[in-house]
Amino acid sequence: MKILIAGANGQLGQAMLRVCADLQLPHCGVAHAQMDITDLKQIAAVVEREQPTYVVNMAAVSDVRAAQSDAAHCYAVNRDGAANLARVCAEHSIPLLHLSTDYVFDGQLGLPYTEEHKPNPQNVYGNSKLEGEEAVRELCPQHVIVRSSWVFAATGNNFFARTLAALQRGDSVQAANDQIGCPTYAVHLAQVCAAILQQVDCDTDPPLWGTYHYCDRGPTTRYDFARTIATTFAQRTEAPEPKVEPIDSSALNDRVYSARHAVLATEKLFFTFGIRQRGWRQGVKRAVEVAAQHGLTE
Ligand SMILES: NC(=O)c1ccc[n+]([C@@H]2O[C@H](COP(=O)([O-])OP(=O)(O)OC[C@H]3O[C@@H](n4cnc5c(N)ncnc54)[C@H](OP(=O)(O)O)[C@@H]3O)[C@@H](O)[C@H]2O)c1
């Protein structure tokens, strides 16, 4: 087994590198500068050189706002880049594990979304990720697509890291109490990806290719997520607990982030792979610890 990780410098890519090292899974991470997934020839050259048995696509334009303001670039990476990887993988009969998002759904169902629910993306990011999924399904039959939500790590451009930075500066934090989802610690998600690959590697009959949902356990609001970060931060630093204020998404005056209820149902993953959900609060504790080890400055 050898896992090639595309987008290795991202928050999930970094977590995947660590998990592979911890599990002693042979792997090779390639950052954007080493392999641009919009460049088919570059992908082919890296695959020729590294001879992986699996490719994991953790490369993406993942910033929902940036996606909205530069749609052409977002589609080039999230749709066409995914298609490029799928083409090269299919040519070499290499299975592809591809990451996707709850943003393929409209967030209006009011119930957890299963893999059977019809996607209905509401923004450029969600639509580009859906079209990326479709390309992977069409071009590379040996694929696993993992949809997840609200991925966070100690560093990187994510809600956790932005909230922690604001708390460190002593800024008050406002967070929406009408956006409901499941925060997911990047390390937990990387562990799920590694566990899937280890089982797929067993060549089961029938094979386990398909689309699966994983998010950490416990739907919550952005407000409760921010409050948990603040409480955990205050416990760690023994400082008074900073104030976090709940607000309506409408008050944010934000076209991209609006009120939504996007919880992913994870039963299919459990019944197929026996993988249970981890708790996101445990992930928050761990991420605050990791940030503290880095001086709580990143
Ligand atoms: N973040 C979330 O809340 C979330 C939720 C659900 C699913 N996901 C999915 O999980 C995956 C990983 O996301 P993440 O949170 O780890 O995002 P991230 O931290 O933004 O990492 C994405 C990485 O992709 C790289 N990249 C961008 N364009 C590229 C290109 N053309 N070729 C190669 N690499 C490129 C970026 O490098 P540069 O920065 O150098 O461009 C970055 O290192 C994505 O598929 C995302 O859609 C994320």
The ligand as a MOL file (V3000), in Angstrom:
LIG
                    3D

  0  0  0     0  0            999 V3000
M  V30 BEGIN CTAB
M  V30 COUNTS 48 52 0 0 0
M  V30 BEGIN ATOM
M  V30 1 N -13.0280 22.9480 5.5270 0
M  V30 2 C -14.2190 22.3960 5.6850 0
M  V30 3 O -15.0240 22.8050 6.5410 0
M  V30 4 C -14.6240 21.2300 4.8310 0
M  V30 5 C -15.8720 20.6230 5.0640 0
M  V30 6 C -16.2470 19.5300 4.2690 0
M  V30 7 C -15.4080 19.0690 3.2690 0
M  V30 8 N -14.2180 19.6950 3.0610 0 CHG=1
M  V30 9 C -13.3900 19.2000 1.9650 0
M  V30 10 O -12.2120 18.6370 2.5120 0
M  V30 11 C -11.1270 18.7990 1.5880 0
M  V30 12 C -9.9410 19.4320 2.2890 0
M  V30 13 O -10.3320 20.7110 2.7780 0
M  V30 14 P -9.4740 21.5380 3.8340 0
M  V30 15 O -10.4110 22.0450 4.8470 0
M  V30 16 O -8.2680 20.7690 4.2580 0 CHG=-1
M  V30 17 O -9.0390 22.7660 2.9100 0
M  V30 18 P -7.7270 23.6590 2.9570 0
M  V30 19 O -7.1700 23.7200 4.3330 0
M  V30 20 O -8.0890 24.9140 2.2680 0
M  V30 21 O -6.7110 22.8340 2.0580 0
M  V30 22 C -6.8510 22.7210 0.6810 0
M  V30 23 C -5.4830 22.5590 0.0750 0
M  V30 24 O -5.6520 22.4270 -1.3390 0
M  V30 25 C -4.6010 23.1510 -1.9610 0
M  V30 26 N -4.9500 23.5190 -3.3250 0
M  V30 27 C -5.7440 24.5130 -3.7670 0
M  V30 28 N -5.7690 24.5220 -5.1150 0
M  V30 29 C -4.9870 23.5060 -5.5290 0
M  V30 30 C -4.6010 23.0110 -6.7950 0
M  V30 31 N -5.0160 23.5820 -7.9230 0
M  V30 32 N -3.7850 21.9330 -6.8410 0
M  V30 33 C -3.3220 21.3620 -5.7240 0
M  V30 34 N -3.6250 21.7860 -4.4910 0
M  V30 35 C -4.4570 22.8520 -4.3950 0
M  V30 36 C -4.3920 24.3630 -1.0900 0
M  V30 37 O -3.0940 24.8690 -1.3050 0
M  V30 38 P -2.8740 26.4590 -1.4160 0
M  V30 39 O -3.4440 27.0370 -0.1520 0
M  V30 40 O -1.4040 26.5770 -1.5270 0
M  V30 41 O -3.6140 26.8970 -2.6420 0
M  V30 42 C -4.5490 23.7600 0.3070 0
M  V30 43 O -3.3120 23.3170 0.8120 0
M  V30 44 C -11.6950 19.6260 0.4260 0
M  V30 45 O -12.1160 18.7610 -0.5840 0
M  V30 46 C -12.9200 20.2950 1.0270 0
M  V30 47 O -13.8830 20.5860 0.0490 0
M  V30 48 C -13.7890 20.7490 3.8220 0
M  V30 END ATOM
M  V30 BEGIN BOND
M  V30 1 1 1 2
M  V30 2 2 2 3
M  V30 3 1 2 4
M  V30 4 1 4 5
M  V30 5 2 4 48
M  V30 6 2 5 6
M  V30 7 1 6 7
M  V30 8 2 7 8
M  V30 9 1 8 9
M  V30 10 1 8 48
M  V30 11 1 9 10
M  V30 12 1 9 46
M  V30 13 1 10 11
M  V30 14 1 11 12
M  V30 15 1 11 44
M  V30 16 1 12 13
M  V30 17 1 13 14
M  V30 18 2 14 15
M  V30 19 1 14 16
M  V30 20 1 14 17
M  V30 21 1 17 18
M  V30 22 2 18 19
M  V30 23 1 18 20
M  V30 24 1 18 21
M  V30 25 1 21 22
M  V30 26 1 22 23
M  V30 27 1 23 24
M  V30 28 1 23 42
M  V30 29 1 24 25
M  V30 30 1 25 26
M  V30 31 1 25 36
M  V30 32 1 26 27
M  V30 33 1 26 35
M  V30 34 2 27 28
M  V30 35 1 28 29
M  V30 36 1 29 30
M  V30 37 2 29 35
M  V30 38 1 30 31
M  V30 39 2 30 32
M  V30 40 1 32 33
M  V30 41 2 33 34
M  V30 42 1 34 35
M  V30 43 1 36 37
M  V30 44 1 36 42
M  V30 45 1 37 38
M  V30 46 2 38 39
M  V30 47 1 38 40
M  V30 48 1 38 41
M  V30 49 1 42 43
M  V30 50 1 44 45
M  V30 51 1 44 46
M  V30 52 1 46 47
M  V30 END BOND
M  V30 END CTAB
M  END
